[in-house]
């Protein structure tokens, strides 16, 4: 399944649904579905959203064959009580893998700087920084 059309055909087959019935369910013609499956055209944004909702898969999977985690806001809201943190996590999940890697590197640099500052501050006050053995 290396094309959008083959993934749509697969999903339709799994659901045992005709092109006509799928088209009716998502608001397009059977001909549109046939064109997508044959690779002669691709679904537009509205159709892609409708396909994703109908088959309960991500639009990413339909487009690329890769599955990215869906954002489950309810779970995040239960785990994270600070609204600002929730917004940051939601934005992070929208990044691609390369962007996430760059952001992770930047976060590491910021954490190292903060850790160095904390150790410096503790040493200046005559306190020893906690180590893994004493923490």
TANORUR-V5210 format. One record per backbone hydrogen bond with DSSP energy under -1.0 kcal/mol. NH is the residue of the N-H (numbers start at 1). CO is the residue of the C=O. If there is no record, write none. Layout:
BEGIN
NH_CO / NH_CO
END
This chain:
BEGIN
7_3 / 8_4 / 9_5 / 10_6 / 11_7 / 12_8 / 13_9 / 14_10 / 15_11 / 17_12 / 22_18 / 23_19 / 24_20 / 25_21 / 26_22 / 27_23 / 28_23 / 33_29 / 34_30 / 35_31 / 36_32 / 37_33 / 38_34 / 39_36 / 40_35 / 41_35 / 48_44 / 49_45 / 50_46 / 51_47 / 52_48 / 53_49 / 54_50 / 55_51 / 57_52 / 62_58 / 63_59 / 64_60 / 65_61 / 73_71 / 76_72 / 77_73 / 78_74 / 79_75 / 80_76 / 86_82 / 87_83 / 88_84 / 89_85 / 90_86 / 91_87 / 92_88 / 93_89 / 94_91 / 95_92 / 100_96 / 101_97 / 102_98 / 103_99 / 104_100 / 105_101 / 106_102 / 107_103 / 108_104 / 109_105 / 110_106 / 111_107 / 112_108 / 113_109 / 114_110 / 115_111 / 116_112 / 117_113 / 118_114 / 119_115 / 120_116 / 121_117 / 122_118 / 123_119 / 124_120 / 125_121 / 126_123 / 127_122 / 135_131
END
